[in-house]
Amino acid sequence: MRKFFVLIAAVVPVLLSAQSIQNVSPDTVHPGQTINIQITGQNTNFTQGSQLIRFTQGSDLLMPYQYNAPNDNHISAWFYIPQYVNYGDYHLSIHNQVDSWIYKYNALTINPWGANLKLSACYPSWSYPGYTYPNSKITGVNTHFTQASLVTAYLSQGTSTNFYYYQNIVQDDTLIKNVLMVPGTLPYGYYDLNTYDNYHGHLNKADAFLVAKSTGFIASVSADTIFTNAASDFLIYGSDTYFKFEEKDISIILNINNTPYQPDSTVIINDNVLKVYFNNLNIPAGNYTNAKLIVNSIISGIMEYTGITVISIGVDEFSSIKSVNLFQDENKMINLKIDLKQQQQTTVDIYSMSGKKIYSVNLSAGPVQELKLSSLIFKNQV
């Protein structure tokens, strides 16, 4: 009897030492991730032969595109989780010639991302080439940076130009602090912000960073003649400017007769075009040549443009006018028709663009005034 009990005691440890999969980390992943999953075994022989590794849910199958077994009880496997994949639990099965098949049920869960997971911004968001920022940072929305063991961050332009952040330190789930060195020979233009970690996989924010020139200027303004005391608008064309990127950091002043006027509204068309609106430029009647347009930009600095002509017909006179029609007929006569709000005496003064008065006439009283002028009056004049 004693020999019988000794034999049983010797067999029990053998039954308890069967191969098994102990742990899968991380055990929750999300669509679109490229992620490194660590698999831990017990009494396994992962180094003894090629491994067949797969996660399955019904007929759905996930297999690694690369793996490494540093020892018999550890596999490091890289998986790409497709964007369109069934959510829920997946079973793990591993096969090799020594262990045969080993299973772990409900080893991995695929869940959708939290609402609106994304990279939010990088600070600074622009630079001239050749600058270093020791306190740069990257922020995210609904990210979980603290769940990752390694974070890589870089800026890219196309597929051939990129540069990396250094010393990435995760501060919390939505903040990475780091060091940014902008090479002096870097091409100008927009760069995408990219991060990679073993929890989120790849995250991207397009056109998040700008490498800027410091030589921007105002190339032209259209139209370059502005009529006041009425609603008016014109386009500002820049060169090497970044209006769209700066958004609300752009300020505009129209300097008329040493008095500054700000537009009632500004629309940013793109990086090189602004459209400004004046509801009512209320200035004394007259003809102001070489008014100055000033555009204050954080990136390009203060840019000035001269050569704008401002023509004012006066508030009182304009407020009494319904409409003005000016056209040339088949006899090359200049026809001017003024429709007034009430019957009154009217004086018409015509100036050249240089500010010289070239014609003046008093019209008879009446609600509608009509005038025909020979085009010879305007010969060699603008």
Secondary structure, DSSP 4 states (H G I P E B T S, - for coil): -HHHHHHHHHHHHHHHT--EEEEEES-EE-TT-EEEEEEEEES--GGGS--EEEEEETTEEE--SEEEEEETTEEEEEEE--SS---EEEEEEEEETTTEEEEEEEEEEE-PPPTT-EEEEEES-EE-TT-EEEEEEEEEES--GGG-S-EEEEEEETTTEEEEEEEEEEEETTEEEEEEE--TTPPSEEEEEEEEETTTEEEEEEEEEEE--S--EEEEEESSEEE-SS-EEEEEEEES--HHHHGGG-EEEEEETTEEE--SEEEEEETTEEEEEES-----SEEEEEEEEEEEETTTEEEEEEEEEEEE--HHHHHTEEEEEEEE-TT-EEEEEEEEEEEEEEEEEEE-TTS-EEEEEEEEEEEEEEEEEEGGGGTT--
